[in-house]
Amino acid sequence: MEIKEFNSNELNEPMFHPEQTIELLIELDSQPDLKVVEIEETYRRVIKDTLDDGPEYESYPLISYKKLFINFANLSVVLEEYFRSIISEEYQYSLELTDA
């Protein structure tokens, strides 16, 4: 895999679950909260600092999907199973980050 293709995949990957979630909620006639989470700007530009900020940034999706699960799981078995699978994937990913 070329570096350009790898970088493109890495940039698009964080949007896959949110897009899939919104499509499913719309399909099931639910209205997702479109509030955007603010990420604190640290103004640190050293690579080590960026790597240190990574786990905190990566925890946002897991927290967000847990909140969505709480809000929407009782509405549909499909949503409940969907959010369980997404939470599981995000949790596994967070474990991979801590092991790295």
Summary of the structure (lengths in Angstrom):
residues: 100
radius of gyration: 15.6
end to end distance: 21.5
largest distance: 45.4
contacts: 212
relative contact order: 0.12
helix: 77%
strand: 0%
